[in-house]
Amino acid sequence: MRPALKYIVEAALLAAGGPLKVEQLGELFEEGERPSKQELYKALHDLADDYAERGIEIKEVASGWRIQVGEAMAPWVGRL
């Protein structure tokens, strides 16, 4: 059984090491099981909502979607 789409997307964003476009996320799947762009956007927005109260966030940037440190955490993380 395949994990929920948002968990696959979450793992891909974490493993990628940089932003991923929705089209790149779609390429993770075989042709017959590929989710629609609408389904991928829903998964991304659901993840963004899940992360809203945490120290990291899912954010859309010019080059795609990524997992990053939340802006509110920058003063502390910037000391690393």
N, CA, C and O atoms as a CHARMM CRD file, in Angstrom:
* protein
*
  320
    1    1 MET  N      0.83400  -1.18200   0.00000 PROA 1      0.00000
    2    1 MET  CA     0.00000   0.00000   0.00000 PROA 1      0.00000
    3    1 MET  C      0.88200   1.25100   0.00000 PROA 1      0.00000
    4    1 MET  O      1.84300   1.33900   0.76500 PROA 1      0.00000
    5    2 ARG  N      0.55600   2.20200  -0.84900 PROA 2      0.00000
    6    2 ARG  CA     1.33100   3.42900  -0.97700 PROA 2      0.00000
    7    2 ARG  C      1.00500   4.37500   0.17700 PROA 2      0.00000
    8    2 ARG  O     -0.15700   4.50400   0.56200 PROA 2      0.00000
    9    3 PRO  N      2.03500   5.04700   0.74000 PROA 3      0.00000
   10    3 PRO  CA     1.77600   6.04900   1.77700 PROA 3      0.00000
   11    3 PRO  C      0.94000   7.20100   1.21800 PROA 3      0.00000
   12    3 PRO  O      0.83400   7.36600   0.00200 PROA 3      0.00000
   13    4 ALA  N      0.35800   7.98000   2.09500 PROA 4      0.00000
   14    4 ALA  CA    -0.41900   9.15100   1.68600 PROA 4      0.00000
   15    4 ALA  C      0.46000  10.08000   0.85000 PROA 4      0.00000
   16    4 ALA  O      1.65800  10.21200   1.10100 PROA 4      0.00000
   17    5 LEU  N     -0.15000  10.71500  -0.13900 PROA 5      0.00000
   18    5 LEU  CA     0.57500  11.58500  -1.06500 PROA 5      0.00000
   19    5 LEU  C      1.36700  12.65900  -0.33600 PROA 5      0.00000
   20    5 LEU  O      2.51200  12.93200  -0.69700 PROA 5      0.00000
   21    6 LYS  N      0.77800  13.27100   0.67900 PROA 6      0.00000
   22    6 LYS  CA     1.49600  14.36700   1.33700 PROA 6      0.00000
   23    6 LYS  C      2.76400  13.87900   2.03000 PROA 6      0.00000
   24    6 LYS  O      3.71900  14.64300   2.16600 PROA 6      0.00000
   25    7 TYR  N      2.79200  12.63000   2.46900 PROA 7      0.00000
   26    7 TYR  CA     4.00000  12.10800   3.10900 PROA 7      0.00000
   27    7 TYR  C      5.08500  11.81000   2.08300 PROA 7      0.00000
   28    7 TYR  O      6.27200  11.96400   2.37400 PROA 7      0.00000
   29    8 ILE  N      4.69600  11.39100   0.89900 PROA 8      0.00000
   30    8 ILE  CA     5.66600  11.19100  -0.18400 PROA 8      0.00000
   31    8 ILE  C      6.25900  12.53900  -0.57700 PROA 8      0.00000
   32    8 ILE  O      7.47200  12.66200  -0.74800 PROA 8      0.00000
   33    9 VAL  N      5.40900  13.54300  -0.71900 PROA 9      0.00000
   34    9 VAL  CA     5.85900  14.89100  -1.07100 PROA 9      0.00000
   35    9 VAL  C      6.78200  15.43400   0.01700 PROA 9      0.00000
   36    9 VAL  O      7.82700  16.00900  -0.28900 PROA 9      0.00000
   37   10 GLU  N      6.41200  15.25900   1.26200 PROA 10     0.00000
   38   10 GLU  CA     7.22800  15.72800   2.38400 PROA 10     0.00000
   39   10 GLU  C      8.61500  15.09600   2.34300 PROA 10     0.00000
   40   10 GLU  O      9.61800  15.79800   2.47500 PROA 10     0.00000
   41   11 ALA  N      8.68200  13.78900   2.16200 PROA 11     0.00000
   42   11 ALA  CA     9.96300  13.08800   2.11100 PROA 11     0.00000
   43   11 ALA  C     10.80100  13.55500   0.92900 PROA 11     0.00000
   44   11 ALA  O     12.01500  13.71500   1.05200 PROA 11     0.00000
   45   12 ALA  N     10.16400  13.77500  -0.21100 PROA 12     0.00000
   46   12 ALA  CA    10.89000  14.23900  -1.39500 PROA 12     0.00000
   47   12 ALA  C     11.48300  15.62400  -1.16500 PROA 12     0.00000
   48   12 ALA  O     12.63200  15.87300  -1.53000 PROA 12     0.00000
   49   13 LEU  N     10.71200  16.52400  -0.56500 PROA 13     0.00000
   50   13 LEU  CA    11.21700  17.87200  -0.29100 PROA 13     0.00000
   51   13 LEU  C     12.39600  17.83200   0.67000 PROA 13     0.00000
   52   13 LEU  O     13.35300  18.59000   0.51400 PROA 13     0.00000
   53   14 LEU  N     12.33300  16.96700   1.64300 PROA 14     0.00000
   54   14 LEU  CA    13.41600  16.84200   2.60800 PROA 14     0.00000
   55   14 LEU  C     14.66700  16.25400   1.95700 PROA 14     0.00000
   56   14 LEU  O     15.77600  16.72400   2.21000 PROA 14     0.00000
   57   15 ALA  N     14.49800  15.24100   1.13100 PROA 15     0.00000
   58   15 ALA  CA    15.62900  14.55900   0.50700 PROA 15     0.00000
   59   15 ALA  C     16.26700  15.37000  -0.61800 PROA 15     0.00000
   60   15 ALA  O     17.45200  15.20300  -0.90700 PROA 15     0.00000
   61   16 ALA  N     15.49800  16.23800  -1.24700 PROA 16     0.00000
   62   16 ALA  CA    15.97800  16.94500  -2.43900 PROA 16     0.00000
   63   16 ALA  C     17.12600  17.91000  -2.15300 PROA 16     0.00000
   64   16 ALA  O     17.99200  18.10700  -3.00500 PROA 16     0.00000
   65   17 GLY  N     17.14200  18.50000  -0.99100 PROA 17     0.00000
   66   17 GLY  CA    18.20000  19.45000  -0.67900 PROA 17     0.00000
   67   17 GLY  C     18.03200  20.80200  -1.35800 PROA 17     0.00000
   68   17 GLY  O     18.92000  21.65100  -1.28100 PROA 17     0.00000
   69   18 GLY  N     16.91600  21.00300  -2.01200 PROA 18     0.00000
   70   18 GLY  CA    16.62400  22.26400  -2.68200 PROA 18     0.00000
   71   18 GLY  C     15.18800  22.26000  -3.15800 PROA 18     0.00000
   72   18 GLY  O     14.49600  21.25000  -3.02800 PROA 18     0.00000
   73   19 PRO  N     14.73300  23.36200  -3.70400 PROA 19     0.00000
   74   19 PRO  CA    13.34000  23.45800  -4.14900 PROA 19     0.00000
   75   19 PRO  C     13.00200  22.46800  -5.26000 PROA 19     0.00000
   76   19 PRO  O     13.84400  22.13800  -6.09600 PROA 19     0.00000
   77   20 LEU  N     11.76300  22.00300  -5.25100 PROA 20     0.00000
   78   20 LEU  CA    11.24300  21.12500  -6.29800 PROA 20     0.00000
   79   20 LEU  C      9.99900  21.75800  -6.89900 PROA 20     0.00000
   80   20 LEU  O      9.13900  22.26700  -6.18100 PROA 20     0.00000
   81   21 LYS  N      9.91200  21.72100  -8.20200 PROA 21     0.00000
   82   21 LYS  CA     8.70900  22.17800  -8.89800 PROA 21     0.00000
   83   21 LYS  C      7.65000  21.08300  -8.82300 PROA 21     0.00000
   84   21 LYS  O      7.98000  19.91100  -8.64000 PROA 21     0.00000
   85   22 VAL  N      6.40000  21.45400  -8.96100 PROA 22     0.00000
   86   22 VAL  CA     5.30000  20.48800  -8.92600 PROA 22     0.00000
   87   22 VAL  C      5.50800  19.42300 -10.00100 PROA 22     0.00000
   88   22 VAL  O      5.22300  18.24700  -9.77100 PROA 22     0.00000
   89   23 GLU  N      5.99900  19.82100 -11.16100 PROA 23     0.00000
   90   23 GLU  CA     6.25100  18.86400 -12.24300 PROA 23     0.00000
   91   23 GLU  C      7.29200  17.82400 -11.82800 PROA 23     0.00000
   92   23 GLU  O      7.16800  16.64900 -12.17300 PROA 23     0.00000
   93   24 GLN  N      8.31300  18.25200 -11.09200 PROA 24     0.00000
   94   24 GLN  CA     9.32800  17.31800 -10.61100 PROA 24     0.00000
   95   24 GLN  C      8.73500  16.34500  -9.59900 PROA 24     0.00000
   96   24 GLN  O      9.07400  15.16200  -9.59600 PROA 24     0.00000
   97   25 LEU  N      7.86400  16.83600  -8.75600 PROA 25     0.00000
   98   25 LEU  CA     7.20500  15.94700  -7.79600 PROA 25     0.00000
   99   25 LEU  C      6.36600  14.91100  -8.53100 PROA 25     0.00000
  100   25 LEU  O      6.33900  13.74500  -8.13800 PROA 25     0.00000
  101   26 GLY  N      5.68600  15.32000  -9.58500 PROA 26     0.00000
  102   26 GLY  CA     4.89100  14.38900 -10.37500 PROA 26     0.00000
  103   26 GLY  C      5.72500  13.29700 -11.00700 PROA 26     0.00000
  104   26 GLY  O      5.25300  12.17400 -11.17700 PROA 26     0.00000
  105   27 GLU  N      6.97400  13.61700 -11.36000 PROA 27     0.00000
  106   27 GLU  CA     7.85600  12.64400 -12.00000 PROA 27     0.00000
  107   27 GLU  C      8.31200  11.53600 -11.05100 PROA 27     0.00000
  108   27 GLU  O      8.91600  10.55900 -11.49400 PROA 27     0.00000
  109   28 LEU  N      8.03500  11.67200  -9.77300 PROA 28     0.00000
  110   28 LEU  CA     8.37800  10.61900  -8.81400 PROA 28     0.00000
  111   28 LEU  C      7.51200   9.37800  -9.00400 PROA 28     0.00000
  112   28 LEU  O      7.85500   8.29900  -8.52300 PROA 28     0.00000
  113   29 PHE  N      6.40600   9.52700  -9.69400 PROA 29     0.00000
  114   29 PHE  CA     5.40800   8.46900  -9.81900 PROA 29     0.00000
  115   29 PHE  C      5.41000   7.86600 -11.21500 PROA 29     0.00000
  116   29 PHE  O      5.71800   8.53400 -12.20200 PROA 29     0.00000
  117   30 GLU  N      5.06200   6.59300 -11.27400 PROA 30     0.00000
  118   30 GLU  CA     4.88300   5.92200 -12.55900 PROA 30     0.00000
  119   30 GLU  C      3.70600   6.55700 -13.28200 PROA 30     0.00000
  120   30 GLU  O      2.81400   7.11900 -12.64700 PROA 30     0.00000
  121   31 GLU  N      3.70300   6.47100 -14.59100 PROA 31     0.00000
  122   31 GLU  CA     2.66500   7.10700 -15.40900 PROA 31     0.00000
  123   31 GLU  C      1.25100   6.78900 -14.92300 PROA 31     0.00000
  124   31 GLU  O      0.43000   7.69900 -14.80900 PROA 31     0.00000
  125   32 GLY  N      0.95400   5.54900 -14.63900 PROA 32     0.00000
  126   32 GLY  CA    -0.39200   5.15400 -14.25500 PROA 32     0.00000
  127   32 GLY  C     -0.82500   5.57800 -12.86500 PROA 32     0.00000
  128   32 GLY  O     -2.01700   5.57600 -12.55700 PROA 32     0.00000
  129   33 GLU  N      0.12900   5.94100 -12.02600 PROA 33     0.00000
  130   33 GLU  CA    -0.21000   6.32000 -10.64400 PROA 33     0.00000
  131   33 GLU  C      0.09800   7.78700 -10.35000 PROA 33     0.00000
  132   33 GLU  O     -0.01700   8.22000  -9.20300 PROA 33     0.00000
  133   34 ARG  N      0.48300   8.54800 -11.35800 PROA 34     0.00000
  134   34 ARG  CA     0.87700   9.94700 -11.17200 PROA 34     0.00000
  135   34 ARG  C     -0.31200  10.80300 -10.73600 PROA 34     0.00000
  136   34 ARG  O     -1.33800  10.82700 -11.41400 PROA 34     0.00000
  137   35 PRO  N     -0.17900  11.50300  -9.60800 PROA 35     0.00000
  138   35 PRO  CA    -1.26000  12.39500  -9.16900 PROA 35     0.00000
  139   35 PRO  C     -1.34500  13.61600 -10.08000 PROA 35     0.00000
  140   35 PRO  O     -0.37200  13.97100 -10.74600 PROA 35     0.00000
  141   36 SER  N     -2.49300  14.24300 -10.10600 PROA 36     0.00000
  142   36 SER  CA    -2.67200  15.46500 -10.89500 PROA 36     0.00000
  143   36 SER  C     -1.93300  16.61700 -10.21200 PROA 36     0.00000
  144   36 SER  O     -1.58000  16.53400  -9.03600 PROA 36     0.00000
  145   37 LYS  N     -1.70900  17.68700 -10.96500 PROA 37     0.00000
  146   37 LYS  CA    -1.08900  18.87400 -10.37100 PROA 37     0.00000
  147   37 LYS  C     -1.95100  19.40900  -9.23300 PROA 37     0.00000
  148   37 LYS  O     -1.43400  19.87000  -8.21600 PROA 37     0.00000
  149   38 GLN  N     -3.25600  19.34400  -9.41200 PROA 38     0.00000
  150   38 GLN  CA    -4.17500  19.81200  -8.36900 PROA 38     0.00000
  151   38 GLN  C     -3.98400  19.00400  -7.08700 PROA 38     0.00000
  152   38 GLN  O     -3.96600  19.57200  -5.99500 PROA 38     0.00000
  153   39 GLU  N     -3.84300  17.68600  -7.21100 PROA 39     0.00000
  154   39 GLU  CA    -3.62200  16.83500  -6.03300 PROA 39     0.00000
  155   39 GLU  C     -2.28000  17.15700  -5.37700 PROA 39     0.00000
  156   39 GLU  O     -2.17700  17.17400  -4.15000 PROA 39     0.00000
  157   40 LEU  N     -1.25900  17.41200  -6.18500 PROA 40     0.00000
  158   40 LEU  CA     0.05000  17.75600  -5.63400 PROA 40     0.00000
  159   40 LEU  C      0.00700  19.10300  -4.91500 PROA 40     0.00000
  160   40 LEU  O      0.57600  19.24500  -3.83300 PROA 40     0.00000
  161   41 TYR  N     -0.66100  20.08900  -5.50900 PROA 41     0.00000
  162   41 TYR  CA    -0.80200  21.38900  -4.84200 PROA 41     0.00000
  163   41 TYR  C     -1.56500  21.24800  -3.52300 PROA 41     0.00000
  164   41 TYR  O     -1.21500  21.89000  -2.53300 PROA 41     0.00000
  165   42 LYS  N     -2.59300  20.42000  -3.50800 PROA 42     0.00000
  166   42 LYS  CA    -3.34900  20.19700  -2.26900 PROA 42     0.00000
  167   42 LYS  C     -2.44300  19.58800  -1.20600 PROA 42     0.00000
  168   42 LYS  O     -2.47100  20.01400  -0.05100 PROA 42     0.00000
  169   43 ALA  N     -1.63700  18.59400  -1.58600 PROA 43     0.00000
  170   43 ALA  CA    -0.70700  17.97300  -0.64100 PROA 43     0.00000
  171   43 ALA  C      0.27700  19.00700  -0.09800 PROA 43     0.00000
  172   43 ALA  O      0.56100  19.02500   1.10000 PROA 43     0.00000
  173   44 LEU  N      0.79600  19.86200  -0.96800 PROA 44     0.00000
  174   44 LEU  CA     1.73600  20.89900  -0.53700 PROA 44     0.00000
  175   44 LEU  C      1.08100  21.88700   0.42700 PROA 44     0.00000
  176   44 LEU  O      1.67400  22.25100   1.44300 PROA 44     0.00000
  177   45 HSD  N     -0.12400  22.31600   0.11400 PROA 45     0.00000
  178   45 HSD  CA    -0.82300  23.25500   0.99600 PROA 45     0.00000
  179   45 HSD  C     -1.21900  22.59400   2.31700 PROA 45     0.00000
  180   45 HSD  O     -1.17900  23.23500   3.36600 PROA 45     0.00000
  181   46 ASP  N     -1.60000  21.31900   2.27200 PROA 46     0.00000
  182   46 ASP  CA    -1.90000  20.59500   3.51300 PROA 46     0.00000
  183   46 ASP  C     -0.65600  20.50100   4.38900 PROA 46     0.00000
  184   46 ASP  O     -0.73300  20.68600   5.60400 PROA 46     0.00000
  185   47 LEU  N      0.49200  20.21300   3.77300 PROA 47     0.00000
  186   47 LEU  CA     1.74300  20.16300   4.53000 PROA 47     0.00000
  187   47 LEU  C      2.08200  21.53100   5.11100 PROA 47     0.00000
  188   47 LEU  O      2.49300  21.63400   6.26700 PROA 47     0.00000
  189   48 ALA  N      1.91100  22.57200   4.31600 PROA 48     0.00000
  190   48 ALA  CA     2.18800  23.92600   4.81100 PROA 48     0.00000
  191   48 ALA  C      1.32700  24.22800   6.03400 PROA 48     0.00000
  192   48 ALA  O      1.80100  24.83200   6.99600 PROA 48     0.00000
  193   49 ASP  N      0.07200  23.81300   5.99800 PROA 49     0.00000
  194   49 ASP  CA    -0.81100  23.99800   7.15600 PROA 49     0.00000
  195   49 ASP  C     -0.32100  23.18300   8.35100 PROA 49     0.00000
  196   49 ASP  O     -0.32900  23.66800   9.48300 PROA 49     0.00000
  197   50 ASP  N      0.10900  21.93900   8.09800 PROA 50     0.00000
  198   50 ASP  CA     0.61800  21.07800   9.17000 PROA 50     0.00000
  199   50 ASP  C      1.83200  21.70300   9.86200 PROA 50     0.00000
  200   50 ASP  O      1.98900  21.58400  11.07800 PROA 50     0.00000
  201   51 TYR  N      2.67400  22.35900   9.09700 PROA 51     0.00000
  202   51 TYR  CA     3.91000  22.93100   9.61800 PROA 51     0.00000
  203   51 TYR  C      3.72900  24.34900  10.17000 PROA 51     0.00000
  204   51 TYR  O      4.68800  24.91800  10.69300 PROA 51     0.00000
  205   52 ALA  N      2.56400  24.92000  10.07400 PROA 52     0.00000
  206   52 ALA  CA     2.33500  26.32900  10.42100 PROA 52     0.00000
  207   52 ALA  C      2.75700  26.68400  11.84400 PROA 52     0.00000
  208   52 ALA  O      3.18400  27.81300  12.08400 PROA 52     0.00000
  209   53 GLU  N      2.65300  25.77800  12.77000 PROA 53     0.00000
  210   53 GLU  CA     2.97800  26.05900  14.17700 PROA 53     0.00000
  211   53 GLU  C      4.32000  25.46600  14.59500 PROA 53     0.00000
  212   53 GLU  O      4.56500  25.26500  15.78400 PROA 53     0.00000
  213   54 ARG  N      5.18100  25.18700  13.63700 PROA 54     0.00000
  214   54 ARG  CA     6.46400  24.54400  13.94300 PROA 54     0.00000
  215   54 ARG  C      7.62600  25.46300  13.59500 PROA 54     0.00000
  216   54 ARG  O      7.43400  26.56400  13.08000 PROA 54     0.00000
  217   55 GLY  N      8.80800  25.00100  13.88100 PROA 55     0.00000
  218   55 GLY  CA    10.01000  25.78500  13.60200 PROA 55     0.00000
  219   55 GLY  C     10.47800  25.70600  12.16300 PROA 55     0.00000
  220   55 GLY  O     11.36000  26.46100  11.75500 PROA 55     0.00000
  221   56 ILE  N      9.90200  24.80800  11.39400 PROA 56     0.00000
  222   56 ILE  CA    10.21100  24.71200   9.97100 PROA 56     0.00000
  223   56 ILE  C      8.92300  24.86900   9.18900 PROA 56     0.00000
  224   56 ILE  O      7.82900  24.72500   9.73500 PROA 56     0.00000
  225   57 GLU  N      9.06000  25.16600   7.90100 PROA 57     0.00000
  226   57 GLU  CA     7.87700  25.41400   7.08700 PROA 57     0.00000
  227   57 GLU  C      8.06200  24.87900   5.67400 PROA 57     0.00000
  228   57 GLU  O      9.18500  24.67700   5.21100 PROA 57     0.00000
  229   58 ILE  N      6.95600  24.65600   5.00700 PROA 58     0.00000
  230   58 ILE  CA     6.93400  24.31800   3.58700 PROA 58     0.00000
  231   58 ILE  C      6.58600  25.61900   2.88000 PROA 58     0.00000
  232   58 ILE  O      5.55600  26.22900   3.16400 PROA 58     0.00000
  233   59 LYS  N      7.44200  26.04100   1.96100 PROA 59     0.00000
  234   59 LYS  CA     7.24300  27.35100   1.33900 PROA 59     0.00000
  235   59 LYS  C      7.48200  27.27200  -0.16200 PROA 59     0.00000
  236   59 LYS  O      8.37200  26.56400  -0.63400 PROA 59     0.00000
  237   60 GLU  N      6.66100  28.02100  -0.90100 PROA 60     0.00000
  238   60 GLU  CA     6.87200  28.14000  -2.34100 PROA 60     0.00000
  239   60 GLU  C      7.78800  29.33300  -2.59100 PROA 60     0.00000
  240   60 GLU  O      7.52500  30.44200  -2.12800 PROA 60     0.00000
  241   61 VAL  N      8.86400  29.08800  -3.32800 PROA 61     0.00000
  242   61 VAL  CA     9.80200  30.13300  -3.72800 PROA 61     0.00000
  243   61 VAL  C      9.84100  30.15300  -5.25600 PROA 61     0.00000
  244   61 VAL  O      9.18600  29.33400  -5.90000 PROA 61     0.00000
  245   62 ALA  N     10.59200  31.06800  -5.83500 PROA 62     0.00000
  246   62 ALA  CA    10.61400  31.22000  -7.29100 PROA 62     0.00000
  247   62 ALA  C     10.97600  29.92900  -8.02200 PROA 62     0.00000
  248   62 ALA  O     10.46800  29.67400  -9.11400 PROA 62     0.00000
  249   63 SER  N     11.84200  29.12000  -7.43400 PROA 63     0.00000
  250   63 SER  CA    12.30800  27.90900  -8.11400 PROA 63     0.00000
  251   63 SER  C     11.55500  26.64400  -7.71800 PROA 63     0.00000
  252   63 SER  O     11.93200  25.55300  -8.14400 PROA 63     0.00000
  253   64 GLY  N     10.50400  26.76100  -6.91600 PROA 64     0.00000
  254   64 GLY  CA     9.71600  25.58600  -6.54000 PROA 64     0.00000
  255   64 GLY  C      9.30400  25.62500  -5.07500 PROA 64     0.00000
  256   64 GLY  O      9.20300  26.69200  -4.47000 PROA 64     0.00000
  257   65 TRP  N      9.07100  24.45100  -4.52400 PROA 65     0.00000
  258   65 TRP  CA     8.66500  24.30400  -3.12200 PROA 65     0.00000
  259   65 TRP  C      9.82200  23.70800  -2.33300 PROA 65     0.00000
  260   65 TRP  O     10.57600  22.88200  -2.84800 PROA 65     0.00000
  261   66 ARG  N      9.95800  24.13500  -1.07500 PROA 66     0.00000
  262   66 ARG  CA    11.03700  23.60600  -0.24300 PROA 66     0.00000
  263   66 ARG  C     10.62800  23.58000   1.22100 PROA 66     0.00000
  264   66 ARG  O      9.67800  24.23900   1.64300 PROA 66     0.00000
  265   67 ILE  N     11.38000  22.79400   1.97700 PROA 67     0.00000
  266   67 ILE  CA    11.28900  22.80300   3.44000 PROA 67     0.00000
  267   67 ILE  C     12.40300  23.72100   3.91600 PROA 67     0.00000
  268   67 ILE  O     13.54900  23.59800   3.48500 PROA 67     0.00000
  269   68 GLN  N     12.05700  24.64600   4.81200 PROA 68     0.00000
  270   68 GLN  CA    13.06300  25.58200   5.30000 PROA 68     0.00000
  271   68 GLN  C     12.78000  25.94700   6.75200 PROA 68     0.00000
  272   68 GLN  O     11.69900  25.68700   7.27900 PROA 68     0.00000
  273   69 VAL  N     13.77000  26.54900   7.37700 PROA 69     0.00000
  274   69 VAL  CA    13.60700  27.05500   8.73600 PROA 69     0.00000
  275   69 VAL  C     12.60000  28.19700   8.69100 PROA 69     0.00000
  276   69 VAL  O     12.66500  29.05600   7.81200 PROA 69     0.00000
  277   70 GLY  N     11.67600  28.20200   9.63500 PROA 70     0.00000
  278   70 GLY  CA    10.70000  29.28300   9.71700 PROA 70     0.00000
  279   70 GLY  C     11.37100  30.61600  10.02100 PROA 70     0.00000
  280   70 GLY  O     12.37300  30.66600  10.73600 PROA 70     0.00000
  281   71 GLU  N     10.82000  31.68800   9.47900 PROA 71     0.00000
  282   71 GLU  CA    11.40300  33.02100   9.67100 PROA 71     0.00000
  283   71 GLU  C     11.55200  33.38000  11.14200 PROA 71     0.00000
  284   71 GLU  O     12.52800  34.02500  11.52600 PROA 71     0.00000
  285   72 ALA  N     10.60700  32.97700  11.95900 PROA 72     0.00000
  286   72 ALA  CA    10.65700  33.30700  13.38500 PROA 72     0.00000
  287   72 ALA  C     11.82600  32.62900  14.09500 PROA 72     0.00000
  288   72 ALA  O     12.22600  33.07100  15.17100 PROA 72     0.00000
  289   73 MET  N     12.37900  31.56700  13.51600 PROA 73     0.00000
  290   73 MET  CA    13.48100  30.83100  14.13400 PROA 73     0.00000
  291   73 MET  C     14.85200  31.35300  13.70600 PROA 73     0.00000
  292   73 MET  O     15.87000  30.94600  14.26500 PROA 73     0.00000
  293   74 ALA  N     14.88500  32.24100  12.72600 PROA 74     0.00000
  294   74 ALA  CA    16.14400  32.73000  12.16000 PROA 74     0.00000
  295   74 ALA  C     17.11500  33.30600  13.19800 PROA 74     0.00000
  296   74 ALA  O     18.31400  33.05200  13.09000 PROA 74     0.00000
  297   75 PRO  N     16.65500  34.06800  14.19800 PROA 75     0.00000
  298   75 PRO  CA    17.61200  34.60900  15.17000 PROA 75     0.00000
  299   75 PRO  C     18.41200  33.52500  15.90100 PROA 75     0.00000
  300   75 PRO  O     19.57900  33.73500  16.22800 PROA 75     0.00000
  301   76 TRP  N     17.80400  32.39000  16.15200 PROA 76     0.00000
  302   76 TRP  CA    18.49700  31.31600  16.86400 PROA 76     0.00000
  303   76 TRP  C     19.29100  30.43300  15.91700 PROA 76     0.00000
  304   76 TRP  O     20.44800  30.10800  16.18300 PROA 76     0.00000
  305   77 VAL  N     18.67800  30.05400  14.83200 PROA 77     0.00000
  306   77 VAL  CA    19.34500  29.16400  13.88100 PROA 77     0.00000
  307   77 VAL  C     20.51900  29.88000  13.21200 PROA 77     0.00000
  308   77 VAL  O     21.50400  29.24600  12.83500 PROA 77     0.00000
  309   78 GLY  N     20.41300  31.17600  13.06900 PROA 78     0.00000
  310   78 GLY  CA    21.49400  31.94900  12.46800 PROA 78     0.00000
  311   78 GLY  C     22.79200  31.90100  13.25800 PROA 78     0.00000
  312   78 GLY  O     23.84500  32.25800  12.73000 PROA 78     0.00000
  313   79 ARG  N     22.74000  31.47500  14.48700 PROA 79     0.00000
  314   79 ARG  CA    23.93900  31.37700  15.33300 PROA 79     0.00000
  315   79 ARG  C     24.70800  30.08300  15.12800 PROA 79     0.00000
  316   79 ARG  O     25.78500  29.90200  15.69600 PROA 79     0.00000
  317   80 LEU  N     24.16900  29.19200  14.33000 PROA 80     0.00000
  318   80 LEU  CA    24.86200  27.91300  14.09800 PROA 80     0.00000
  319   80 LEU  C     26.10200  28.10000  13.25400 PROA 80     0.00000
  320   80 LEU  O     26.80300  27.13000  12.96300 PROA 80     0.00000
